Structures are given as structure tokens and as C-alpha cells.
Amino acid sequence: MQLTTFENLQYERPDFAGVPKFYNRLIERVKTAQSYAEVKACIQDEERFSSRLSTMATVVEIRHTVDTSDAFYEKEYEYIHQSYPEAMPYMQNFNLALLSSPFKADIDNEYGSQFLKRVQLDVDSFCEKNVPLMQEENELSSRYQSLTASCKILFDGEERNLYGLQKYFSHTDRAVRKAAAEKYAEFFEKNDQELGEIFDKLVKLRHQMGVNMGFKNYIPLGYMLQGRLDYDEKDVAAFRKQVEEELVPFCNMLYLAQAKRIGVDTLKFYDEQLVFEGGNAVPIGDRSYLVGQAREMYHDMSRETGEFIDFMIEHELMDLDNKPNKAATGYMTVLSDYKAPFVYSCFNGTTGDVDVLTHEMGHAFAGYTAMRTQSLQALWGEPTDIAEIHSMAMEQFAYPYAERFFGDKAERYRLQHLQETLTFVPFGVAVDEFQHIVYENPDMTPNERKAAWRELEKKYMPWRDYGEDNAFFESGGWWYHKLHIYQFPFYYINYTLTTMGAMEFKAKQAENPSACWEDYLTLCRVGGSLGYLDTLKAAHLSVPFEKGGVKRAVSQAKSILENALKEGKL
């Protein structure tokens, strides 16, 4: 299909009413097929049909998050989130027909074994009893997103949403930072009961989903829904332990140095984002300028990235400005009918704006590449524990171009970004352990969950000090702001696992830039055609949860920051 611009893309309500008839006919064709060619035609027909559904669903998702107050797209959003779970039994019956086909070996020969492995996983992680629970889960997730998007706080003379408020967390005036943090906490405290209630219902729903699948709790199902075939909870726990031993003490040291550098006796939580006393690096231009600089950067980086960024700009596949009623999140998604990525964010005048143009664009470039490499749409999407390597590595590849975005503060940006990359990891594993605790104990009260979160902060973020002025966050309310905890259970560990891959790419780039780029292109081209471990192997990356994996991956980054401290640059 031909795409002009996203704004001009015409929305047509997906034909979910036609799902039963379409899939029943398709299943019969698979069952009666006399040749592999007939089965292959069924796979291709299914992909065309499901692609149309997903493309229109994605249009709705984007337009709904751009303006959560738009009544039309709110209604369509609800319709789609009710309809998709109802369609899943028919989709799963098609999967079962493929798995029962005498032509399975032919499918493997043409598309690789990973395709049917993913089909099997889809079947194994679904049961019809969970359909109404999935619908309710979608409603609750939407309720959380609408609630956080509705935030309107008067601060510094203007009405601001959560994204708009966050830029003050790195203000050079400590009183301003503190005031912004208090307003931020005030929103979550004011909505404490509703936020706690939404999550409580989500946990209990998901627990029942797990029980319906024959599991003790939701955790095994959560892992299956993340597509994890190559490792389990014990491997993840071992990785968290490595982070606790290898990174937590180092990050604590970085924050102690930061307190001294910015001139505070005790680093409070509202001081953490001010890395330099004179102020963090900030972008030197507006959205138009930054996108223009990103275009030049990607053209200089490689032929492939140059073609990609031209495609994104030509077809207006970005919505980056912060606006009222815009959902406080950032993401990359795919319009599959057009082989087109789409990037969404809320620019707020901080380094985060540039990070969107590297992180989310890293996702988008990977999607753009896989869509032009893999013959099946089912193999475009890489495993979730691989996906964040594309984005985080692209952040590192952009370091040599920092002057374009930050002028004479470029080195300051590189150091603060690298510090933030490492100090994020303990928070990320805390989120993961929190989810394991919560889903192992579904009957915990909201206050017990908050208390559990606060204990994890003390374990993984011993520097975190809310002081006597912020009783709500001190009681464990900080996690309320993290959308992933509500909407994407067990996803967050991916950010930390993939940080290790990104740090490996950083070291490779310093040693052999051309070989590094070829490995990165391989990673993008593979898409979802290989499993987690085989994808790492194809890109010459290590396994992060193996013994010593964290230490090896972060050694170069730690050396850079240690040298910067010695030289007085940090």
C-alpha cells in the first residue's frame, strides 16, 4: 500500500465481525491442503488479513495517545481492545492447524524453525477462559493511561502535564527542583486510592489468568507472553544479583561524587537528575532543529540509516511535541501495511528529547530494516529482550554527534548520559523484582506493595533519600509513575539485560567501528527469525546473565566514568 503522510492516512474501523468467517475458511484450507504451496498461500492470506487489523488498531492507538480527550478515538480504542481478545480464539485455531499440518517441515525449511516455535508459544499462552479477563485488563490499562494523561498542574506560571513538570527535576535551583518534585508527588498522592485500586485489580486479573492456564500464579504466563524460551526466573534472579554486587556500589559512589559536585550535603531524590552544578546539557534548538540535525547525523552514520530517516520525515511518521491531553509516554510502533515505523514522544526541552531521536529511532530503524529483510510479518518483531539493544546501542552510536545537539556542552551530555545509563540499571532490576514479589503474592494490599517497593529501593538504590518532606514517596509510592508496571508486566527487565548489549556495542565501536556496525545491522536484519540466544550469537554479543556477564559488559563504561571523575570532568 502507498503511504503519503500519517496525518492523511484514512482510518477504517477494522473488520472484526469478519474474523470468524475468514479464519474458519482458512483453517479448512490448511486442513485439506494437498501441497505445501497451498499451506504457504494460507499463511500469506492470514498475514494480509491480520496486518489490516493491526494497522488500523495502531492508527487508533497513536491518535488516542496523541489526544486522550478525543471522543471518537477513545471509542475506537475501547472497541479494538474489546474486539482483539474475542478474535484470538480464531487466530489460535489457525495456529493449531499449522502445527498439525503434515507440511510443518516445509514451513521450517522456508521460514526457519523460529516461526513455528513462536506459533507454538502463542498457542501455549492462550486459553479461552482468559478472553474476558484480557478485555478487562485492557480497560484497566487504558484507565491508568487516561488518568496520568489528565494531569494538569500549575507550575512556573503555566499549566503542565507530568512530562512538562519533569524538566524541572534538573533545574539548577534546588528550591525549584524540590517544588517540582513535591507537585509531582502531589498528583500521585491525590490519586493514590485509584492508582492502587487499578493495579490491585490488574494483579488479581493476571493471577487468575495464570491459574486458568494451570500455573500457580501469573509469572510463568508473564514470561511466555514476553516470548522467553531460552531462560527462566532463576537466570533473571542471577542477573539481578550481579547488578546488586557489581553496579549498585559503583552507582552509589557516582551519586556521592555528584552530591559533592553540585554542592549539597545530602543528595535528595530531587537532586539526582542534576548531574552538573552549572546545569545539565540541554538541546540547543527546538524540535524542528533537532530533527534536522538527526537527519544529518543518520545520513553521516550509514547509507541504511540515511534512507531510513528520509522515509520517516517524508511520511511524517513522528509526533514529538508535548500537548495537553497527550499521554505521558514514548514509544515506537509499526504500521505494518505500509512497512512504516512510527515514533511518539512528548518533548520537554531536556536531554530526553535527543534521547528520543536516538533511542526510539533505534527501535524504528530496527523495525524498518527487519520489515525489508524478513519475508514474514510474524518475523519482523524481535524478542522483547533483544529489542532494547537496538535502541540503547543507537544512543551510544550518537555520542560522536553530540555537538550537533548540545554545542559546547556535548562532552557534558556524553558523561551525564553514560552515568544515567548505568544508574538506571539498579532501578530497572528493582522494577523486575517488585513484579515477581507482587505476582507471587497477589493478595498483598496496596500499602503492602508500596512497602515492598520501598524495601527494594533500599536494596538497589541505597542513595535514594526522600527526606522528611515527602512522606508519600517515602512510603513507597514512586513506582506509580512507571507505566510499564501497569501495562507491560515483566517487560522492564529487558531494558537492563539489553543495556549490557548496548555497552558491548559501545566497546566494539571504540575498537573496530566497521565490524561493530556490521554486527548491529545483523542484529536488525535478524528481526524475530532467531531466538534470544541465537540472536545474541549472530550479533557476536555475550549472554548477560551468565557468570561475570555484567562485569564484562560495563567495564569500559565504568573506566570512562572513573577517569572523568579523576580528571575533574565529572
C-alpha positions as CSV (number, residue, x, y, z in Angstrom):
1,M,0.0,0.0,0.0
2,Q,1.1,3.5,-0.7
3,L,1.6,5.9,2.2
4,T,1.6,9.7,1.9
5,T,1.7,11.0,5.4
6,F,0.4,9.7,8.7
7,E,-1.9,12.7,9.1
8,N,-3.5,11.9,5.8
9,L,-3.8,8.1,6.5
10,Q,-7.5,7.3,6.4
11,Y,-8.9,5.3,9.3
12,E,-11.3,2.5,8.6
13,R,-12.8,0.5,11.5
14,P,-11.2,-3.0,11.5
15,D,-13.5,-5.8,10.3
16,F,-13.5,-7.9,13.5
17,A,-17.0,-9.1,12.5
18,G,-15.4,-10.9,9.6
19,V,-12.9,-12.7,11.7
20,P,-14.8,-15.9,12.4
21,K,-15.8,-16.5,8.7
22,F,-12.3,-15.6,7.5
23,Y,-10.4,-17.9,9.9
24,N,-12.8,-20.8,9.7
25,R,-12.4,-20.9,5.9
26,L,-8.6,-20.5,6.2
27,I,-8.4,-23.3,8.8
28,E,-10.3,-25.6,6.4
29,R,-7.9,-24.8,3.6
30,V,-4.9,-25.7,5.8
31,K,-6.5,-29.0,6.9
32,T,-7.4,-30.0,3.4
33,A,-4.2,-28.8,1.7
34,Q,-2.6,-31.3,-0.6
35,S,0.7,-29.4,-1.1
36,Y,3.0,-27.0,0.8
37,A,2.2,-24.3,-1.8
38,E,-1.4,-24.4,-0.6
39,V,-0.4,-24.0,3.1
40,K,2.0,-21.2,2.2
41,A,-0.8,-19.4,0.4
42,C,-2.9,-19.7,3.6
43,I,0.0,-18.2,5.7
44,Q,0.3,-15.3,3.3
45,D,-3.5,-14.7,3.3
46,E,-3.6,-14.7,7.1
47,E,-0.8,-12.2,7.2
48,R,-2.6,-9.8,4.8
49,F,-5.8,-10.0,6.9
50,S,-4.2,-9.7,10.3
51,S,-2.0,-6.9,9.0
52,R,-5.0,-4.8,8.1
53,L,-6.5,-5.3,11.5
54,S,-3.2,-4.4,13.3
55,T,-2.6,-1.4,11.1
56,M,-5.9,0.2,11.8
57,A,-5.6,-0.7,15.5
58,T,-2.2,1.1,15.5
59,V,-3.7,4.2,13.9
60,V,-6.2,4.3,16.7
61,E,-3.5,3.7,19.4
62,I,-1.5,6.6,18.0
63,R,-4.3,9.1,17.6
64,H,-5.8,8.1,21.0
65,T,-2.5,8.7,22.8
66,V,-1.9,12.0,20.9
67,D,-5.2,13.3,22.4
68,T,-6.8,11.1,25.1
69,S,-9.7,13.6,25.1
70,D,-10.7,12.8,21.5
71,A,-14.1,11.1,22.0
72,F,-14.1,9.4,18.6
73,Y,-10.7,7.7,19.0
74,E,-11.4,6.9,22.7
75,K,-14.5,5.0,21.5
76,E,-12.5,3.2,18.8
77,Y,-9.7,2.4,21.3
78,E,-12.3,0.7,23.5
79,Y,-13.8,-1.1,20.6
80,I,-10.5,-2.5,19.5
81,H,-9.4,-3.6,22.9
82,Q,-12.7,-5.4,23.4
83,S,-12.6,-7.0,19.9
84,Y,-9.0,-8.3,19.8
85,P,-9.4,-10.7,22.7
86,E,-12.6,-12.0,21.1
87,A,-10.7,-12.7,17.8
88,M,-7.9,-14.6,19.5
89,P,-9.6,-18.0,19.7
90,Y,-10.0,-18.0,15.9
91,M,-6.4,-16.9,15.4
92,Q,-5.2,-19.7,17.8
93,N,-7.3,-22.3,15.9
94,F,-5.4,-21.2,12.8
95,N,-2.1,-21.7,14.6
96,L,-3.2,-25.1,15.8
97,A,-4.0,-26.0,12.2
98,L,-0.5,-25.0,11.1
99,L,1.1,-27.0,14.0
100,S,-0.9,-30.1,12.9
101,S,-0.1,-29.7,9.2
102,P,1.9,-32.5,7.5
103,F,3.9,-29.7,5.8
104,K,5.5,-28.4,9.0
105,A,9.0,-29.4,7.8
106,D,8.4,-27.4,4.6
107,I,7.4,-24.3,6.7
108,D,10.6,-24.7,8.8
109,N,12.7,-25.0,5.6
110,E,11.3,-21.8,4.1
111,Y,10.9,-19.6,7.2
112,G,13.2,-21.1,9.8
113,S,12.2,-23.0,12.9
114,Q,11.6,-19.9,15.0
115,F,8.3,-19.1,13.2
116,L,6.6,-22.3,14.3
117,K,8.2,-22.0,17.8
118,R,6.5,-18.6,18.1
119,V,3.2,-20.1,16.9
120,Q,3.5,-22.8,19.5
121,L,4.2,-20.3,22.2
122,D,1.1,-18.3,21.1
123,V,-1.0,-21.4,21.4
124,D,0.6,-22.4,24.8
125,S,0.0,-19.0,26.3
126,F,-3.7,-18.7,25.4
127,C,-6.9,-20.1,26.8
128,E,-10.4,-19.0,26.0
129,K,-11.3,-18.5,29.7
130,N,-8.9,-15.6,29.7
131,V,-10.6,-13.6,26.9
132,P,-13.0,-11.6,29.2
133,L,-10.1,-11.1,31.6
134,M,-7.9,-9.7,28.8
135,Q,-10.7,-7.3,27.9
136,E,-11.0,-6.1,31.5
137,E,-7.2,-5.9,31.6
138,N,-7.2,-3.6,28.6
139,E,-9.9,-1.4,30.2
140,L,-7.9,-1.0,33.4
141,S,-4.7,-0.2,31.5
142,S,-6.5,2.4,29.5
143,R,-7.9,3.9,32.7
144,Y,-4.4,4.2,34.1
145,Q,-3.1,5.9,30.9
146,S,-6.0,8.3,30.8
147,L,-5.6,9.2,34.5
148,T,-1.9,10.0,34.2
149,A,-2.5,11.9,30.9
150,S,-5.2,14.1,32.6
151,C,-2.6,15.6,35.0
152,K,-2.8,19.4,34.9
153,I,-0.5,21.1,37.4
154,L,0.0,24.9,37.6
155,F,3.8,25.4,37.9
156,D,6.1,28.2,37.0
157,G,3.2,30.2,35.6
158,E,1.8,27.6,33.3
159,E,-0.4,24.5,33.4
160,R,1.8,21.4,32.9
161,N,1.4,17.7,32.5
162,L,3.7,15.1,34.0
163,Y,6.2,15.4,31.2
164,G,6.2,19.2,31.4
165,L,6.9,19.0,35.1
166,Q,9.8,16.6,34.8
167,K,12.1,19.1,33.1
168,Y,12.3,21.0,36.4
169,F,13.9,17.9,38.1
170,S,17.2,19.0,36.7
171,H,16.8,22.7,37.4
172,T,19.9,24.4,38.8
173,D,17.9,26.0,41.6
174,R,17.4,23.4,44.3
175,A,14.2,25.1,45.6
176,V,12.7,24.8,42.1
177,R,13.7,21.1,41.9
178,K,12.2,20.4,45.3
179,A,9.0,22.3,44.5
180,A,8.5,20.4,41.2
181,A,9.1,17.1,42.9
182,E,6.5,18.0,45.5
183,K,3.9,18.8,42.8
184,Y,4.8,15.6,41.0
185,A,4.3,13.6,44.2
186,E,1.1,15.5,45.0
187,F,-0.5,14.2,41.8
188,F,0.2,10.6,42.6
189,E,-0.7,11.0,46.3
190,K,-4.0,12.7,45.3
191,N,-4.8,9.7,43.1
192,D,-3.3,7.1,45.5
193,Q,-6.5,5.2,46.1
194,E,-7.5,5.0,42.4
195,L,-3.9,4.0,41.3
196,G,-3.7,1.4,44.0
197,E,-7.1,0.1,43.1
198,I,-6.3,-0.2,39.3
199,F,-3.2,-2.1,40.0
200,D,-4.8,-4.3,42.6
201,K,-7.4,-5.3,40.0
202,L,-4.8,-5.9,37.4
203,V,-2.7,-8.2,39.7
204,K,-5.8,-10.2,40.6
205,L,-6.9,-10.5,37.0
206,R,-3.5,-11.6,35.8
207,H,-3.2,-14.1,38.7
208,Q,-6.5,-15.7,37.6
209,M,-5.2,-15.8,34.0
210,G,-2.2,-17.8,35.2
211,V,-4.4,-20.1,37.3
212,N,-6.6,-20.6,34.3
213,M,-3.5,-21.8,32.3
214,G,-2.7,-24.3,35.1
215,F,0.0,-22.3,36.7
216,K,0.4,-21.4,40.4
217,N,0.5,-17.7,39.6
218,Y,0.9,-15.3,36.7
219,I,4.7,-15.3,36.5
220,P,5.1,-18.3,34.1
221,L,2.4,-16.9,31.8
222,G,4.0,-13.4,32.0
223,Y,7.3,-14.9,30.8
224,M,5.5,-16.8,28.0
225,L,3.8,-13.6,26.9
226,Q,7.2,-11.9,26.7
227,G,8.3,-14.7,24.4
228,R,11.0,-16.1,26.7
229,L,12.0,-19.5,25.6
230,D,15.8,-19.5,26.3
231,Y,15.9,-18.7,30.1
232,D,13.8,-18.6,33.2
233,E,13.2,-16.8,36.5
234,K,16.4,-18.3,38.0
235,D,18.5,-16.8,35.3
236,V,16.9,-13.4,35.8
237,A,17.4,-13.6,39.5
238,A,21.1,-14.4,38.9
239,F,21.4,-11.3,36.7
240,R,19.7,-9.1,39.4
241,K,22.3,-10.4,41.9
242,Q,25.1,-9.5,39.6
243,V,23.7,-6.0,39.3
244,E,23.4,-5.7,43.1
245,E,27.1,-6.8,43.5
246,E,28.7,-5.1,40.5
247,L,26.8,-2.0,39.8
248,V,25.0,-0.8,42.9
249,P,28.2,0.1,44.8
250,F,29.6,1.8,41.7
251,C,26.4,3.8,41.2
252,N,26.3,4.7,44.9
253,M,29.9,6.1,44.5
254,L,28.7,8.1,41.5
255,Y,25.9,9.7,43.4
256,L,28.2,10.5,46.4
257,A,30.5,12.3,43.9
258,Q,27.5,14.1,42.4
259,A,26.4,15.4,45.7
260,K,29.8,16.9,46.3
261,R,29.9,18.3,42.7
262,I,26.6,20.1,42.9
263,G,27.2,21.3,46.4
264,V,24.7,19.5,48.6
265,D,25.4,17.8,51.9
266,T,22.9,15.0,51.3
267,L,21.6,14.0,47.8
268,K,17.8,14.0,47.9
269,F,15.8,12.3,45.2
270,Y,15.0,15.6,43.6
271,D,18.8,16.2,43.2
272,E,19.5,13.0,41.3
273,Q,18.9,14.4,37.8
274,L,21.2,17.5,38.2
275,V,24.5,15.9,37.3
276,F,26.5,19.2,37.0
277,E,26.3,22.2,39.3
278,G,26.2,24.6,36.4
279,G,23.3,22.7,34.8
280,N,23.0,19.7,32.7
281,A,23.5,19.8,28.9
282,V,20.3,20.9,27.2
283,P,19.4,20.8,23.5
284,I,20.4,24.0,21.7
285,G,17.3,24.0,19.4
286,D,13.7,23.3,19.1
287,R,12.0,20.2,17.6
288,S,12.5,21.3,14.0
289,Y,16.2,22.0,14.6
290,L,16.8,18.7,16.4
291,V,15.0,16.6,13.8
292,G,17.1,18.3,11.1
293,Q,20.3,17.6,13.0
294,A,19.2,14.0,13.5
295,R,18.7,13.7,9.7
296,E,22.2,14.9,9.0
297,M,23.6,12.5,11.7
298,Y,21.8,9.5,10.3
299,H,23.0,10.3,6.8
300,D,26.6,10.5,8.0
301,M,26.2,7.3,10.1
302,S,25.4,5.0,7.2
303,R,23.6,4.6,3.9
304,E,21.0,2.5,5.6
305,T,20.2,5.0,8.4
306,G,20.1,7.8,5.8
307,E,17.4,6.1,3.8
308,F,15.5,5.3,7.0
309,I,15.4,8.9,8.4
310,D,14.4,10.3,5.0
311,F,11.4,7.8,5.0
312,M,10.4,8.9,8.5
313,I,10.5,12.6,7.7
314,E,9.0,12.4,4.2
315,H,5.9,10.4,5.6
316,E,5.7,12.5,8.8
317,L,6.0,9.4,11.0
318,M,6.7,11.2,14.2
319,D,4.6,13.0,16.8
320,L,7.0,14.7,19.2
321,D,5.6,17.9,20.6
322,N,4.2,17.9,24.2
323,K,0.5,18.9,24.1
324,P,-2.5,19.0,26.5
325,N,-4.2,15.6,27.0
326,K,-1.3,13.8,25.3
327,A,-0.5,10.5,27.0
328,A,2.7,10.8,29.1
329,T,4.7,8.1,27.4
330,G,7.1,7.4,24.5
331,Y,7.1,4.6,22.1
332,M,7.8,3.2,18.6
333,T,5.1,1.2,16.9
334,V,4.5,-0.2,13.4
335,L,2.0,0.4,10.6
336,S,2.5,-3.0,9.1
337,D,0.5,-2.4,5.9
338,Y,3.0,0.3,4.9
339,K,6.1,-1.2,6.4
340,A,6.4,2.0,8.4
341,P,7.6,2.6,11.9
342,F,6.0,5.5,13.9
343,V,7.7,7.4,16.8
344,Y,5.8,9.1,19.6
345,S,7.1,11.2,22.4
346,C,6.5,14.4,24.4
347,F,9.4,16.8,24.0
348,N,10.1,18.9,27.1
349,G,13.4,20.7,26.4
350,T,15.7,18.3,28.1
351,T,18.3,15.8,27.0
352,G,15.4,13.3,26.8
353,D,14.3,15.0,23.5
354,V,17.6,14.0,21.9
355,D,17.4,10.5,23.5
356,V,14.1,10.0,21.7
357,L,15.8,10.8,18.4
358,T,18.3,8.1,19.2
359,H,16.5,5.5,21.4
360,E,13.1,5.4,19.7
361,M,14.7,5.9,16.3
362,G,16.9,2.9,17.1
363,H,13.8,0.9,17.6
364,A,12.3,2.4,14.4
365,F,15.4,1.7,12.3
366,A,15.4,-2.0,13.5
367,G,11.8,-2.3,12.5
368,Y,12.3,-0.6,9.2
369,T,15.2,-2.9,8.5
370,A,13.5,-6.2,9.5
371,M,10.4,-5.2,7.5
372,R,12.6,-5.1,4.4
373,T,14.6,-8.2,5.2
374,Q,12.2,-10.8,6.7
375,S,9.6,-12.3,4.4
376,L,7.0,-12.9,7.1
377,Q,5.4,-10.2,9.2
378,A,5.5,-12.6,12.1
379,L,9.3,-12.4,12.0
380,W,9.6,-8.7,11.8
381,G,9.4,-8.3,15.6
382,E,12.4,-9.4,17.5
383,P,12.2,-10.9,21.0
384,T,11.5,-8.3,23.6
385,D,14.7,-9.0,25.4
386,I,16.6,-8.1,22.2
387,A,14.5,-5.1,21.1
388,E,16.1,-2.6,23.6
389,I,19.6,-3.4,22.3
390,H,18.7,-1.7,19.0
391,S,17.6,1.5,20.8
392,M,20.2,1.7,23.6
393,A,23.1,0.9,21.2
394,M,21.9,3.7,18.9
395,E,22.1,6.1,21.8
396,Q,25.8,5.2,22.1
397,F,26.4,5.4,18.3
398,A,25.1,9.0,18.5
399,Y,27.8,10.1,21.0
400,P,30.2,11.4,18.3
401,Y,27.4,13.6,17.0
402,A,26.5,15.2,20.4
403,E,28.0,18.6,19.3
404,R,25.1,18.9,16.8
405,F,22.6,18.8,19.5
406,F,24.4,20.3,22.5
407,G,27.1,22.6,21.1
408,D,29.9,23.2,23.6
409,K,28.1,21.1,26.3
410,A,28.5,17.9,24.2
411,E,31.0,16.3,26.5
412,R,28.8,17.1,29.4
413,Y,26.0,15.3,27.7
414,R,28.1,12.3,27.0
415,L,29.2,11.9,30.6
416,Q,25.8,12.6,32.1
417,H,24.1,10.2,29.7
418,L,26.6,7.4,30.3
419,Q,26.2,7.9,34.1
420,E,22.4,7.8,33.7
421,T,22.7,4.6,31.5
422,L,24.4,2.8,34.4
423,T,22.5,4.2,37.3
424,F,19.2,3.3,35.5
425,V,20.0,-0.4,35.7
426,P,19.5,-0.8,39.5
427,F,16.1,0.8,39.2
428,G,15.3,-1.5,36.3
429,V,16.0,-4.6,38.2
430,A,14.1,-3.3,41.2
431,V,11.1,-3.0,39.0
432,D,11.5,-6.6,37.9
433,E,11.9,-8.0,41.4
434,F,8.9,-5.9,42.5
435,Q,6.8,-7.6,39.9
436,H,8.0,-11.0,40.9
437,I,7.0,-10.2,44.6
438,V,3.7,-8.8,43.6
439,Y,2.6,-11.7,41.3
440,E,3.9,-14.3,43.8
441,N,1.7,-12.6,46.4
442,P,-1.5,-11.4,44.6
443,D,-3.3,-10.8,47.9
444,M,-1.0,-8.1,49.1
445,T,-2.7,-4.8,49.9
446,P,-1.8,-1.6,48.1
447,N,0.1,-0.4,51.1
448,E,2.0,-3.7,51.4
449,R,3.0,-3.3,47.8
450,K,4.3,0.2,48.4
451,A,6.2,-1.0,51.4
452,A,7.8,-3.8,49.3
453,W,8.8,-1.2,46.7
454,R,10.5,1.0,49.3
455,E,12.5,-2.0,50.6
456,L,13.7,-2.7,47.1
457,E,14.8,0.9,46.7
458,K,16.9,0.5,49.8
459,K,18.4,-2.7,48.3
460,Y,19.1,-1.5,44.8
461,M,19.2,2.3,45.2
462,P,20.6,2.9,48.7
463,W,21.3,6.6,47.7
464,R,17.6,7.3,47.3
465,D,16.6,9.8,50.0
466,Y,13.1,11.3,50.0
467,G,13.7,13.2,53.2
468,E,11.1,14.1,55.8
469,D,9.2,16.3,53.3
470,N,7.9,13.6,51.1
471,A,6.0,11.1,53.1
472,F,4.2,9.6,50.1
473,F,7.3,8.6,48.2
474,E,9.0,7.6,51.4
475,S,6.0,5.2,51.9
476,G,6.8,3.6,48.6
477,G,4.7,5.5,46.0
478,W,7.4,6.2,43.5
479,W,6.6,3.3,41.3
480,Y,3.1,4.6,40.4
481,H,4.6,6.7,37.6
482,K,6.0,3.7,35.7
483,L,3.6,2.8,33.0
484,H,5.3,-0.5,32.3
485,I,4.4,-1.8,35.7
486,Y,0.7,-1.4,34.9
487,Q,0.6,-2.2,31.2
488,F,3.5,-4.5,30.4
489,P,4.3,-6.9,33.2
490,F,7.8,-8.4,33.2
491,Y,8.9,-6.3,30.2
492,Y,11.1,-3.9,32.2
493,I,14.0,-6.3,32.8
494,N,14.6,-6.1,29.1
495,Y,15.9,-2.6,29.5
496,T,18.6,-3.8,31.9
497,L,19.5,-7.0,30.0
498,T,19.9,-5.0,26.8
499,T,21.9,-2.3,28.5
500,M,24.6,-4.9,28.7
501,G,24.4,-5.5,24.9
502,A,24.5,-1.7,24.3
503,M,27.6,-1.4,26.4
504,E,29.2,-4.2,24.4
505,F,28.5,-2.3,21.2
506,K,30.0,0.8,22.8
507,A,33.2,-1.0,23.4
508,K,33.2,-2.6,19.9
509,Q,32.7,0.8,18.3
510,A,35.8,2.1,20.0
511,E,37.8,-1.0,18.9
512,N,36.5,-1.6,15.4
513,P,33.7,0.7,14.1
514,S,33.1,-1.1,10.8
515,A,32.8,-4.5,12.4
516,C,30.6,-3.1,15.1
517,W,28.2,-1.6,12.6
518,E,28.0,-4.8,10.6
519,D,27.1,-6.7,13.8
520,Y,24.5,-4.1,14.6
521,L,23.0,-4.4,11.1
522,T,22.9,-8.2,11.5
523,L,21.0,-7.7,14.8
524,C,18.5,-5.5,13.0
525,R,18.1,-7.8,10.0
526,V,17.5,-10.9,12.0
527,G,14.3,-9.4,13.4
528,G,12.4,-12.3,15.1
529,S,13.8,-15.0,12.9
530,L,16.0,-16.4,15.7
531,G,15.6,-16.9,19.4
532,Y,17.2,-14.8,22.1
533,L,20.5,-16.8,22.5
534,D,20.9,-17.3,18.8
535,T,20.3,-13.6,18.0
536,L,23.0,-12.7,20.5
537,K,25.3,-15.2,18.9
538,A,24.6,-13.8,15.4
539,A,25.5,-10.3,16.5
540,H,28.6,-11.5,18.5
541,L,27.1,-10.4,21.8
542,S,27.5,-12.1,25.2
543,V,24.8,-13.6,27.4
544,P,24.2,-11.1,30.2
545,F,23.0,-13.4,32.9
546,E,26.0,-15.8,32.6
547,K,28.6,-15.5,35.4
548,G,30.6,-12.4,35.1
549,G,28.3,-11.1,32.3
550,V,27.5,-7.7,33.9
551,K,31.1,-7.0,34.9
552,R,32.4,-7.7,31.4
553,A,29.7,-5.6,29.7
554,V,30.1,-2.5,31.8
555,S,33.9,-2.5,32.3
556,Q,34.6,0.1,29.6
557,A,31.8,2.4,30.7
558,K,32.9,2.3,34.3
559,S,36.5,3.1,33.2
560,I,35.3,6.1,31.3
561,L,33.4,7.5,34.2
562,E,36.2,6.7,36.7
563,N,38.7,8.6,34.5
564,A,36.2,11.5,34.2
565,L,36.0,11.7,38.0
566,K,39.8,11.6,38.4
567,E,40.2,14.4,35.8
568,G,37.5,16.6,37.3
569,K,35.2,16.4,34.3
570,L,32.5,14.6,36.3
